Amino acid sequence: MSIYHRKLEEKIRPLLHRGKALIIVGARQVGKSTMLQNMDKVFGDALWLNADENSIRDHLSVIDISGIRSLVGNYKMVIIDEIQRVKNAGLMLKMMVDNFKDVQFIATGSSALEISETVFEPLTGRFFLFHLYPFSLAEIYPAKSSFEIEQALSFHLVYGNYPEVCTQRDLSEMIVKNLAQQYLYKDVLVWKDIRRPELLDKLLKLLAFQIGSQVSINELARSLGVKSETVRNYIDLLEKSFVIYQLKSFGTNQRKEVSKMSKVYFWDNGIRNAVIGNFDPLSQRTDTGALFENFIISERLKMLSWSDDDAKGFFWRNYNKSEVDYIERKRDLIKAFEIKWNTNKQYRVSRAFTNLYPDAETQIVIPNNLVNFVFNE
């Protein structure tokens, strides 16, 4: 099996042994543990603790300083997988960081739902936070030409970029279905005793059919027969479990621009297609443009994350229904992008937008020029 270099490794290495815990979050099966295992040469001898195991979780949940000392021994590196499963995890990590200055503690978590409440607050000022996503194109094809990457798009638009999908392509559909069925809801459903998984499933299907379109919370609520607040809460849960994310609308002129809507995208195309049960090839699909937009914006956001670029992503629309697929703002610099699958047409960024923002940089992103957009080149 091929070993893929993760861009996040480059951010982690300089921060080892700086007196901070390192917390790496991301959906299950995106490769958090594998990435750390591949960094063994950097870590040296490390103690690995998997909190998904009952015995490990129970031991860590009642630990005190003397218990930590007996656990750590002479190790200078301690890695705890699925930290959100440990009771009082934040207080435990706080004791570790405060009392064992020569030990590097690294924790991984697959649910920001529990981590945000049990880890981040007690550990204030004592950790660096990182997010690991499914593979990016830059990680899968670091030495490939733009043409080769373009040829590979048809696979990724349908099956996505989860590590196991990319390394076992002959089993891609089976693997993606398994990921969606066994891991997608695992953290969401146990959080605060959610008792209506069928509602979550219906909501996710509705969102999957609306990628690239503005989402109306009220319309979703009416379709599901629930309150709008319930829909907002469930979307928040799905975001914090790293299944979906929202792009907010961009605007500075409230009289002309839509400012309260959002679009929902999936972090992984394969998961989106598993939700609606459609793995048809692109030649048989009617949603290829939406798939390409979902894929490319997700790739761009991954790139911004691992390159430490603090630009923020949005979409734009005015009340006359003129739109721009993706807007990026970094301080006073505004960039506008139209993302289009069909290379046989001529496109331009909405004149309504460029009239409002004449200094904005504009670009059309199509399959044969996407490398410049997602590789940080």
N, C-alpha and C positions, 0 to 999 in steps of 0.2 A: 504493500500500500504506500502511495506517495506521501511524503511529509511536506506539508505546505507551511511556508513561513508566514506567520501572522504579523500584520503591521503593528499590532498592539505591543508585541515584544519590544519594539524599538522605544516605546514610551516607558515600559516597565523597567528595563535594565538600569537606566541612570538613577532610578529612585529606590533601588534596593539598599537596605541598611542605612536609611536616612532618619530612623526613629519614628516612622509612620507605618501603620498597617496598610496593606494594599488590598482593596476590595474590588473584585472583578464580577460584574453582573452581566447577565444575558440569558436568553431563553435556554431551556434544556436542550442538550445535544448540539449546541453551536461550537463546541470544542474548547471550553474553558480549561478543563482538566488536561486534555491532550496538549494544548498550548504550553501549559506549565510543565508537563512531563517532557516536552521537547526542549525545554530550557534547563534540563537537569545539569548540563555542563556549566551553566552559569550559577545554579543554586548549590551545586555540590550535594552532599548527603542531606536529604530533607526528610522530615517526618510528615507523612500523609495521613489525614484523618477525614473519613467520609461520614458526614452527619446524617446521611440517608440510612446508615446502619444503626439499628436500635441501641446496640451496646455502646457505640461511640457517642451517639447523641445523649444517652442517659448519663454517661460519664462526664461529658462536657457541661451538662446542664446544672450540675451540683458542685462544680469545681471551685476551689479557693486557691490562694497563692501557693500554699504548700502542695496542693494537688497539681497546679500548673508546673511547679518545679519538678515534681516526680514525673510528670508527663513529658516535659520538654527534654529533660536530661541534658545531654551535651550537644543537642542539635542547635544549629544556628539558623535553621530555616524550618518553619512549621506551616503547612498548608492545610486549610480546613475547607472541604468541599460542602456545598449546600448549607451555608452558615445560617440561613433563615430557619432551619429545622431545629436549631439549638435554643433552648429556653434561656432568656436573658443573655443573648449572644453579644449584645453591645457592651454590657458590663464585663463579661468575660474577656472580650478583646481589650477593653480599657485596662483591666488588670494586667493583661499580658504586655501591652505596649508600655505601660508605666513602670513595670517592675522587672522587665527583661530587655534591657536596652540593647543588648548585643544580639538579640534574636530577631529575625525578620519574619513577621506573621503575614500570611497571605490568605484571604478568604474569598471563596466564590459563592455566588448566589443566583438562583434562577427566578427569583420573584422579588421585585421591588415593593410588592405589597407589604410583606412582612419585614423586609430589611429596613424600610423607611421608618418603621415604628420601633423596631427592636434593636437596631444596630447604629444607625446614623446619629441619632440624638445623643446617646450615651458616649459616643466616640468622637464627638465634636472636636475638631482640631488635631485629631490623631490618625487620620487616614487620608489616602489618595483614592479616588474612585475612578474606575474605568468601565467602559461598556464594550463587550465583545459581541459582534453581530455574526450572522451567517457569513460565509466567505464572500469577499468582494472579488470582482473581476481582476483587480490588481494583484490579489493574492493567488488566484487560480492560474493566471496567465502572465506572470511577470516578464517572461522573455518572448512572448508571442507578438506577432505583428498585428497591426490594426485589422488587416484583412482576416487573419485567422480568428481573432476575437469576434469579429462580425459574424463569421460562419458558425460560431458556437452559440450565438444568441438564441437560436431556435430551441435549443435544449434548455437553457436557463430560464427563458420566459415561461416555459411550461412546468419545469420541475424544480426550479429555484437553485439555491446555493448552499443548502445545508451540507456540512462536510461529508457525511456518509453518502448523500446523494451524488456528490461530485466524485467520490472515490469508488463507488460501485454503481456505475451508470446503467448497467444491465438490469439492475433491480430498482431503478429510480422510483417508479410509480409505487411499488410495494413499500419502499422505505418512507416516502412522503406520506402515504396513507397511514402508516404505522405511527409516524411522528405526530400527525394531526390527531389520531384517535387516542394515543396513549399518553402524550405529553402536553398537548395544547392546553387542556383545561386543568391539568393536575393541580397547579397552584391556585388557579382561580376558584375552583369549586370548593376547596377546603378552606378558603379564606372567608372568615366570618360566616361560615355555615350557609353558603349559598344553596338554596333548596330548589331552585328552578333551572337546572341545567338545560332543559329543553328551550327555555326562553333565551338563554345565552347562545345556544346553537342557532336559533332562528334569527337573532340579531346579527350574529356573525355572518350568516348567509346573506342577509340584506346588505350589510356593509360590503361584502365581497362582490356583489353585483353592482355596487355603486362606486368602485374605485375610479378616481379621476373626476368624479362628479361632486358637487356640493351636497353636503349631508344636512338634512333638516331633522333635528331632534324631535320636533313635534310630529312630523310625518312618520318617523320610525315608531314613535310611541303609539300613534293611531293604528299603524299596521299591526303592531304587536298586542294592542289592547291593554297597555300599561301606562303609567304616568311618565311624563317627560323626565322627571328626576331619576326614575329607575333606569331609563336608557342612558342618561349621563353617567350614572354610577357604574353601569356595566361596561360602557366604553372606557371609563377610567380604569377599571379592573383589567380589561384587555390590553390597554396601553402599558400598565405596570407589570404585566406578564410578558411584555415584549412581543406580542402578537401583531398589534397594529400601532400606528402613530397618526397624529393629526397634523395637517398643515393649516395654520390660521390664515385668514385673509390679510393682505397688505393694503394699507391706505393711509393717506394723510389728509384727504379731503372728504369728510364724512357726507357732504351733500351729494357727491358724485360717485363715491366708491362704496361697495358692499364691505362692511367691516365686522359683521358679527357671525359670519358663516365659517365653516371649515370643511376640509376634505379629509377623508380617511384613506390611508394606504396600509398595505401589509408589508412587514419587514421582509417577507419572503414570498416570491411568486408561487412556489410549489405548495406552500401552506394555503395560500388563497385558492388555488385550483383544487386542492383536496377538500376544502370547505364546500365548494359547489359541485364536487365530483366530476370535474371535467379536465381530462388530460389529453384531449384531442390535439393533434398537430396544428401548427399555425395555419396551414392551408385550409383547414376545416373549421376555423374559428371566426366569430364575428367580433371578438373582443381583443384582437391583437394590439390595436392602438392603445387601449387602456392598460394591457399587460406591459407594453413597452414603457409607457409613462410611469407605472408603478415601479417597474424594475429600475429605470434610470434614476428616478428621484431617490429611491432607497440607496442606490449605489453612490450617488452624490453625497447623501447624508453620512454614509459610512466613511467616505473619503474625508469629509470635513472633520469627523470625529478623530480618525487616526492621524490626521495632519495637524491637529490642534488649531484649526482655523475656526475663529469664533463668529463666522458669518451665520446668519439666521435665515431659514427657508420659509417661504410663504407661497400663496398663489394670489392672483389679482383678478378682480371683476368689478365692473361698474354697473350702475342701474340700467344701462342700455344693453346689458348682457355681453359686452365686449370682455374678453378674458385673456389672461396670460397664464400658461401652465405652471410656471415656476419662477418665483422671484427670490433673489438673494440680497440681503442687506448686510453690509459690514461697515459700521460707522456711517460715513456720508456716501459711501459707494453703493450704488444700486445696480444689480444685474438682472436682466429679464431673459427668460429662455422659453422658446416654444419647442416641445418635444414631440416629434412626429415619426411614425414608423414608415410611412409611404415616402419613398425617395423620388417618386416620379412627379411630384407636385412642387410648386414654388410656394414658399411660406415667408411670412414676415411677422414680427411682433406687432401686436395691435397698435394702430396709429393713435387710438384714444389714449393708450398708455404712454406712448412716446411724447404725445403732446403735453401730458401732465408732467412727465419726467424726462425732459429733453436731454439731460446729462447721463441718463442710464445707459449702460452697456447692454447690447442686445445680441442674441445668438440663437440660431436654429440648431437643435440637436437631433440628428438622424443616425441610423445605424452605422454609417461609414465615417462618422466623425465623433462618436461617443467617447473614444479613448481620452481625448483632451478634456472631456467633461468629468470623467470619473477616475482618472489616474493621477490627478494633481500634477500634470505636466505643463 
